[in-house]
Amino acid sequence: MFEHITANELAGYGVGALLLCATISAPRIDALISASQRSSLGMCKRCGDLRMIACSKCKGAGFLKQGGPLDFVAVGDLAQTYRARSNIKSSGCTGCKAKGRFNCPDCSNLAQN
């Protein structure tokens, strides 16, 4: 398979793999950096002194689509989807009671003590 591969192609595969890994790990790296900055500023590491965090189940929207997070629409059906919006079913998030957010557990523990 790799008998006729050139050095440039091999370097391209390496750079592509590096970019893919960086893209996948970007949210974790961002969370680590933001928590570090918040702690250095004396803020809550979790919410940044907002005293609320977004629901992880509905991503802060307050509702869930019927199909789930991996519900893809085929290109041919795209026009039908925009015309018939009422066919898309959504329900209120049961995790956050359709509010989209929770009180920050770290800040509420400090307020009680």
C-alpha positions as CSV (number, residue, x, y, z in Angstrom):
1,M,0.0,0.0,0.0
2,F,2.8,2.5,0.9
3,E,5.3,1.3,-1.7
4,H,4.8,4.3,-4.0
5,I,4.2,7.1,-1.5
6,T,6.4,10.1,-1.7
7,A,7.8,12.1,1.2
8,N,5.4,15.0,0.5
9,E,2.4,12.7,0.7
10,L,3.7,11.2,3.9
11,A,4.1,14.7,5.4
12,G,0.6,15.6,4.3
13,Y,-0.8,12.6,6.1
14,G,1.1,13.5,9.2
15,V,-0.1,17.1,9.1
16,G,-3.7,16.0,8.5
17,A,-3.5,13.6,11.4
18,L,-2.1,16.4,13.6
19,L,-4.9,18.8,12.6
20,L,-7.5,16.1,13.2
21,C,-6.2,15.5,16.7
22,A,-6.0,19.2,17.4
23,T,-9.6,19.6,16.3
24,I,-10.9,16.8,18.5
25,S,-9.0,17.9,21.6
26,A,-9.8,21.7,21.2
27,P,-12.8,21.8,23.5
28,R,-10.8,20.1,26.3
29,I,-7.8,22.4,25.9
30,D,-10.1,25.4,25.8
31,A,-11.8,24.3,29.1
32,L,-8.5,23.8,30.7
33,I,-7.2,27.2,29.7
34,S,-10.4,29.0,30.7
35,A,-10.5,27.2,34.1
36,S,-6.9,28.3,34.7
37,Q,-7.7,31.9,33.8
38,R,-10.7,31.9,36.0
39,S,-8.8,30.6,39.0
40,S,-6.0,33.1,38.5
41,L,-8.6,35.9,38.5
42,G,-10.2,34.6,41.7
43,M,-13.4,33.6,39.9
44,C,-15.4,30.3,40.1
45,K,-13.6,27.7,37.9
46,R,-16.9,26.2,36.7
47,C,-19.1,29.2,35.9
48,G,-16.9,32.2,35.9
49,D,-19.0,33.9,38.6
50,L,-22.2,33.7,36.5
51,R,-23.6,31.4,39.2
52,M,-25.2,29.2,36.5
53,I,-24.0,26.6,34.0
54,A,-25.6,25.3,30.8
55,C,-27.4,22.0,30.9
56,S,-25.2,19.3,29.3
57,K,-28.1,17.3,28.0
58,C,-29.7,20.1,25.9
59,K,-26.6,22.3,25.6
60,G,-28.5,25.2,27.1
61,A,-31.4,25.3,24.7
62,G,-34.0,24.0,27.1
63,F,-35.5,21.5,24.5
64,L,-34.4,18.4,22.7
65,K,-35.1,17.5,19.1
66,Q,-36.8,14.2,18.6
67,G,-34.1,12.6,16.4
68,G,-31.2,13.3,18.8
69,P,-27.8,14.9,18.3
70,L,-27.0,12.8,15.2
71,D,-30.2,13.5,13.2
72,F,-28.9,14.3,9.7
73,V,-31.1,15.4,6.9
74,A,-30.4,14.3,3.3
75,V,-29.7,17.1,0.8
76,G,-32.8,16.2,-1.3
77,D,-35.1,16.5,1.8
78,L,-33.6,19.8,2.9
79,A,-36.2,22.0,1.1
80,Q,-39.0,19.9,2.5
81,T,-37.6,20.3,6.0
82,Y,-37.6,24.1,5.8
83,R,-41.1,24.2,4.3
84,A,-42.6,21.9,6.9
85,R,-41.1,23.0,10.2
86,S,-44.0,21.7,12.1
87,N,-42.9,18.1,11.4
88,I,-39.8,18.5,13.6
89,K,-40.8,17.4,17.0
90,S,-39.1,18.8,20.1
91,S,-39.8,18.3,23.8
92,G,-38.7,20.1,26.9
93,C,-35.5,18.9,28.5
94,T,-36.2,16.8,31.6
95,G,-32.7,17.4,33.0
96,C,-33.1,21.1,33.5
97,K,-36.9,21.4,33.4
98,A,-36.8,23.2,30.1
99,K,-34.7,26.1,31.5
100,G,-31.5,25.3,29.8
101,R,-29.4,26.0,32.9
102,F,-28.6,24.9,36.4
103,N,-27.4,26.8,39.4
104,C,-23.6,26.3,39.7
105,P,-23.0,23.6,42.3
106,D,-19.6,25.1,43.3
107,C,-21.1,28.6,43.9
108,S,-24.2,27.3,45.7
109,N,-21.9,25.2,48.1
110,L,-19.9,28.4,48.9
111,A,-23.1,30.4,49.6
112,Q,-24.5,27.7,52.0
113,N,-21.2,27.6,54.0
